[in-house]
Structures are given as C-alpha cells and as structure tokens.
C-alpha cells in the first residue's frame, strides 16, 4: 500500500536530504514542530536545512508541535525513499488548514530535532489529516519516526 493513499494526500512533502537526518539535536526545539520561515532577518532562530548546508531563519512561534500529532506510521518505501506518515489530531488538522490559509505564499519550516527537514512554500490552503516525511536511508527514517513517536506519546500522557 502506498503511504500517499493513507491520508488522501493533498500536500505531499518530500525531503531533499543528502546527509543523516538525526545528529546533534537542538535542545531549543521539540522533536517535531512546524514554524514559518521568518520574513525579516533577526526575528528568529537560524537553522540548517538538512542535506543542503543552507540556513533559514524561522519565526520564534511554534505553529504545530508534538501535541498536535496523534500518531506516527511505520517506515515504508515511497517512490524510492523510506518515509512515514505523521497524523494530526483533529485540532491539529484545523490549525494546519488555518495556518496554510492565512499564510499562502509564505514558506513553512518542517523541523525535527532542531533541523529543517523541508521548507515547502504554501501555494494553496491545505486540508489534510497528516503528511508524509521521507529521508534518504531506512535507518534515518526508523530513528526519526521513533523519536517523533515518543514525543507524540509523551504529549498525550502529559509527560
């Protein structure tokens, strides 16, 4: 079964990683969060975009965090890359739609372990219950999925 079918994917997020996804986590960021890329320099934190060496500045406010996710799927291969789905809570899906509606033309930063995994431009409002994360190796995908899964589970139990 293709992962993209699981959520009737409207918004396919694909990473462009060339290096390991998990190394030296940034303690100032949750294991998974979504922020906007800053429009003005000096207004947020500069983070490395995995695999490119490029840095982007992200706004200080977390738009979606571990509490907005309900589950993390198992690692499967999608179009030649290992990946997994992350599912949003109903409230998280509503926030995601609102964020995308209010910020058409802006760029989101999908952050895991304090690194930008991808930075898609919002072209249209997005209605989705989750999205797909892909990386270069199965080991990276397994490690990242487990780390995000643990954060999501901790947020459910209040720990």
Residue, then its C-alpha position, 0 to 999 in steps of 0.5 A: x500500500x502506498x503511504x500517499x493513499x493513507x491520508x488522501x494526500x493533498x500536500x505531499x512533502x518530500x525531503x531533499x536530504x543528502x546527509x543523516x537526518x538525526x545528529x546533534x539535536x537542538x535542545x531549543x526545539x521539540x522533536x517535531x514542530x512546524x514554524x514559518x520561515x521568518x520574513x525579516x532577518x533577526x526575528x528568529x532562530x537560524x537553522x540548517x536545512x538538512x542535506x543542503x548546508x543552507x540556513x533559514x531563519x524561522x519565526x520564534x512561534x511554534x505553529x504545530x508541535x508534538x501535541x498536535x500529532x496523534x500518531x506516527x506510521x511505520x517506515x515504508x518505501x515511497x517512490x524510492x525513499x523510506x518515509x512515514x506518515x505523521x497524523x494530526x489530531x483533529x485540532x491539529x488538522x484545523x490549525x494546519x488548514x488555518x495556518x496554510x490559509x492565512x499564510x499562502x505564499x509564505x514558506x513553512x519550516x518542517x523541523x525535527x530535532x532542531x533541523x529543517x527537514x523541508x521548507x515547502x512554500x504554501x501555494x494553496x490552503x491545505x486540508x489534510x489529516x497528516x503528511x508524509x516525511x521521507x529521508x534518504x536511508x531506512x535507518x534515518x527514517x526508523x530513528x526519526x519516526x521513533x523519536x517523533x513517536x515518543x514525543x507524540x506519546x509523551x504529549x498525550x500522557x502529559x509527560 
